[in-house]
Amino acid sequence: MSVQAWQPPRRIDAIDFWLRTRLLAAAHALRETLRPSARRWPADSHALADAPVLAQHRTPLWSDGRADEFPLVAGKVQNLRVARRAFDAVEVPAARC
């Protein structure tokens, strides 16, 4: 078996990849819209503003660790930023884990 040399992707490959990602994103959005168990509060609702805090956990995002760990920590912080936006206004019932 021979090893082929790496070649940059062709334009058609990039278009194919873009179309597949859009299709998967649309399918995911449709599943989330039709899923009855996902109860979401309206973005302008303040219904939970006066609710009691049941649990809280804080940890520093940026560690004072080694310089070679910086890309990993920066990736963690970016993932948390994305996740925070995704979970904004999502109600998690107390009886579920």
N, C-alpha and C positions, 0 to 999 in steps of 0.2 A: 504494500500500500504506500503510495507516495504522498508526501505532505505538500499541499498547495501553498504558495506564497500568499500572504495577506494582500488584499486589494481593497481600495476604498469602495464603499457601497455606491452602486449606480443610482441615478435619479429615480428609476422605477422601483428600486428596492426601498428608497426613502419614502416614496409615495405609498407603497404597499404597507410599510411599517406604520405610517401616519394613519392610513385608513383603518388598519386593524386596531390601533389604539383607540381611535374614535368610536369604532363599533363596540369594543369592549367597555368603554366608558359609558356609552349610551345604554348598553344592556345592563350595566350595574345601576345606573340611575333609574331605569325602568323597574328593576327588581326592588330597589329601595322605596320607590314611590308606591308600588303595589303591596309592599309588605305591611300587613296590618299591625304587627307588633312594634313597629317603629313609631312611637308617639313623640311628636315634636311640638314644641311651643312656638308660637309665632315669634319672629325676630324682635318685634316691638313690645312683646308681652313682658311684664314685670311680675308675673304671678309667683315666681319662685324667689323674688327679692327678699321677702319677709319670712321665708321658710327657714326652719332651724337647720344648722349645719350638723350633719350626722357624723361625718368623718372628714379628716383633713390630714394631709401629709405634705411636708415640704422638704425638699432636698436641694442643695445648690446645683444649678445647671452647669456652671463652669467650675471645673476642678483646678486646683493648683498643681496638677500633675506634670508629667514630663512633656516636653515639646513634641515628642513623637506621637503622643496621644491626642494632640490638638485636633487633627482631622476627624477622629472618632467622636470626640466631644462636640465638635461643631456640627457633625452629622446628627448627633442625638438632639441637639438644640433645634436644628431645622426640622427634624421629624416631629418634635413636640409642638413647634409652631403650627405645622400642618394639621396635626391631630387636634389641637385646641380649636381651630376653626371648624373642623369636621364635627366635633362634639358639642359645639356651642348650641345651647337651647335644647339639648336632648335630655329627656327625663328618664332616669333609671329607677325603676320601682325598688323599694326597700326589700321586698321579699325575694328578689332574684340575685343570683351571683353571677 
